[in-house]
């Protein structure tokens, strides 16, 4: 599959937002503006990343089980490597290595484990269900709304897998041309939903971040909040997917988005979480943006060093562009 420059540009934008969001959360959302920016980012940045993962996933009938499992093993290999590296990092910062290893998957690595699940689930979905997108998407939507009633939390990324599968499936069906194109490309509709729901959500549910991350428990009374957030996330994700165009700068980052994704937490925790907070450096939005740019610059340099790329090689092969959203 030839690389799609627009998709790479979109991934570049999203990874920048991922890093920006994690910088803000690490600094404890110290002011209302930071909090508002973080909330706006979290509504769609990972949902859209996951939608792209589904968009770039090959049809089950276009690949063998061996090829599918090879891709899954590559993902799990990288997950294991960065689980180890992340645990070493925590140990160097004074934490317990064994406890860190037991926190599987560690931090942002939940995405890799969920990605492996999604690929297996899609491949083994009965053809009779896969050929009925409306039914399958409706089922995934219901599961997403209800999964927070469980107490799975972060255990093996199971709750997040259930929570975000609707986005993976949406991306897959979009690529296959099996969603209503008028609805998908109705930017005015998606923008209207976002404009109405986004402020409504933050007004009605000021602590909605607990629902957005996909791994927190809520009671039946939390269902309306979850449903509103999910509808808003879908609308904004599709809107951004439609609006972003090719950009040389974003494209260069997007081509290595998995590299940035896997390594950025080392700098967010080490530079932002320790240096900035210990020295009580400014945490207003302009400075947050500056810290984010600095992290991106360091990662851009690292991405040119073969030693660092080796750790992510299994899922960064150019010919495997269709295998992962990052």
N, C-alpha and C positions, 0 to 999 in steps of 0.2 A: 504494500500500500504506500503510495507517494505521500510525503508529509504535506499536511495542510497548514500553510503559513498562518491562516486566520486562527486556527485552533491553537497553534503554538503561541501566538500573540495573546490569546485568551488565557492560556495557562500561565504565561508570564505575568499578566495582570493579577491573576488569582494568587500566585505564590508571593507576590509583593504584599497583597492584602493579608495573606496568612501570617507573614512575618510581622507586619504592622500590628495585626490583632494580638499576636502573642507578646509583642513588646508592651502593648497597652495593658494586657492582663497581668503580665509580670510586674508592672509598676502599680498594680492595685487600683486602676481606674481613678486616679487621684482627683479628677475634676469632671464636671458634667459633660464638657465637650468631648473629652477622651472616652467617656462612657457611651455617649451617643454614637461616636464613630465606631467604637467596638461593637455596639449592638447592631448597627447597620451592616457591618462587615460579616458578623456571625450569622446573620439571617440567610446569607446566600453563598459565602465563599467556599465552604466545604461541600454543601449540596451541589454547587455547580461543578466543582472538581470531580465529584462522584458521577454527575451526569456525563461529563466528558469521558470518564472511564468507561461508562456503558456505551457511549457513542463510538469509542475506538475499539470496542470488543467485537471480535469476529462472530458470525453466526455459528451456532453449534454444528449445523450441517456443512459448514465450510472448513472445519478443522477436525482432526481425529482426536480421540480421547487422549492418545499419547501426547499430542501437541498441547492440548489443554493442560494436562497434568505437568508437562515440562514447564509451562509458563507459571503454574501455581508453585512448583518447587523453587523456581527462580525467585519468586516473590518471597517465599518463606525463608530461603537462604539469606536474602538481604535483610529480612526482618530479624533473623537470628544474629547476624553480624552486628546490626545496630542496637539490638537489645544488649549485647555484650559491651559494645563501645559506650552505650549510654550508662550502663551499670558501672563501668570503670570511671566514667566522668563523675558520677554521683559519689563514688568512693573517694576520688581525689578531692571532692568538695567537702569531705568529712562524713559522708553517709555510709550506710552499710551495704556492701556489695551484694551479699546474699539476698537481703531484703529487696534490693533493686531488681535483681534477676527474677525474683518471685513475682514482681509486679509486671506480669506479662499480659499484654504488650505494654511497653513503657511509653508513656506520653503519646506523641503524635504517631507512633508506630501502630496504633489501632487501625489506621487507614489501610496499612498493608495487609493485616490479618483479615479485615473485612473485605478487601479487594479479592483476596484468595477465596473467601466464602462465596462472594457474588459470582465469580467466574464458574465455580463448581455448581452452584445453584442454577445458574442460567443454562449451563450445559446439560444438566440432568432434568431440567423442567420438561414434563411431558409435552410432546409436540401439539397435542390437542389444546393445551392451555396456552402455549407459546404463540399459537396462531390466532388467539383471541385477545388482542392487546387491551381492549376495554375491560374485559373481565380480570385479566391478570393485573393491570394497573390498579383497578378498584380493590382487588384483594391486597396488593402491596400497600395501598393507602390506608386501608383499615388496620393492617398489621402495624404500620408506622404510628398510627394514632394510639393504638392500644398497648404497644410494647412497653410504654412507661409505667404501666400498671404492675409489671413484673419488678423483681428486685435483682435483676441480673447485673445491673450497674456496668462496671468495666470488665467483668469477668469474661476473659477470652474474646472481648469485643463483640459478644453475641447481641447485646441490646442495640448497639450502634449499627450492627449489620442489619437488623430488622428495621431500625428506624430510618436508615438512609437507602434501603433497597429500592424504594419508589423512584429515587433520582437516577440510580444506575439503570433501572428498567426504562425510564423515560428517555434517557440518552440512547439506549440500545434501539428502542422503537423509532426514535427520530431518525437515526442513521438508516434504518431499514425502510423508511418511508411509510411507517404503519401508524402514524398519529395524524390527526386531522391538521392538515397544513394551514388552513385558514385560522384555526385556533392557535397553532404554534407560532405563526408569524404575526399575530394580532398584537403588535407592540402597544397600541393605545389601550387595549384591554388590560394587558399585563401591567402597564404603567399605572392605570387607574386603580387596580387592585393594590399595588404597592403603596400608592399615595394614600389610600384610605386605610389599609390595614396596618402599615408600619407604625404610624403615630398612635393608632388605636391600641395596638399591642403594648407599646411602651407606656401608654397612659393607664390602661387597665391592669397590666401585669409588669410592674417595675422591676421585678426579679425574674423576668422571663429567660434570662441567660441560663438558668438551671434546666430549662426544657430544651433550649437550643442545642446543647452539646450532645444530646441523644443518648445519654447514659444515666440520667437521673430518674429516680422514682417519683411518681405523682399519683394521687388518688383519682377516683372517678370525677371529682370536682375540677381536676386539671385538664379534662378532655377538651372543653371549649378553647382553653388557651393553646393547647397543642394543635388543635385543628386550625385555628387562626394562623398560628406561626407556620404551619405546614403549607397552607394555601399561599401565604405571603412569600415563603421561601421558593415555592414552585414558580410563582409569577415573576419574582425578581430574577431568579436563575435563568429562566427562559428569555426574559427581556435583555439581560446582559449578554447572554449567548447570541442573541440576534443582532445586538448593536455594535459589539466590538469588531473592529476591523484590523487588518494586518498592520503591524507596526514593527519596524526593524529592531528597535530597542527591546520591546516586549518579546518579540519573537526569539531573540538571542537568549533571553532568560527562560522563556517557555520551553525551548528545546532541552534545557537542562533542569527543568522544574523539579524532577525527582531528586536530583542532587541537592538543590537548594532546600527542598522539603526535609530531607533526611539530616542535613548538617546544620540547619539554622538554629535548632534548639540548643546546640552546644554554645552558640554565641548569645542567644537570648538569655539563657541561664547564667552563663559565665561572665558576659560583659554587662548586660543590662541588670540581671538579677543580683549581681554582686558588686561590681564596680560603681554603677550609678546609684544604687540604693545605699551602699555603705558610705559613699562620699556625699550623699544627699544632693546629687546633681539635679538640675531642673527636669520636671516631668510633664510640662505643658506640651500641647500638641506639636508646635513647631520643633521642639527638641525631640519628641518621639519620632517625628518624621526624619530628623537628622540621624538618630540612632539607627533607624531602619535602613536608611541609605548606606550608612557605614557598614552594617552587616551584609547588605547586598554586595557592596564593593569587595569585601573580604572573600565572600563566597565566589564571586566572579573570578578572583585570582586563584582561589583553591581549585576551581573547576578545570583549570588548565594544567594542574599537576597530576600526573598519572597515578601517583601513590594514593591520593584521595579518591580518584575515580575508580580505582580497582575495587574498592569496597562495594560500590554500587553497580559494577559492571553487568551483573546478570539481568537487570531490568533497564539498563540504559543503552542497550544495543540499538543502533539506528533502525535495523530492520524489524525491530519489535515495537515500532511506534504504535501499532494497533493494539498492543497488549495491555497498556496501562494509560490512565488518564493523566499521569504525571511524567 
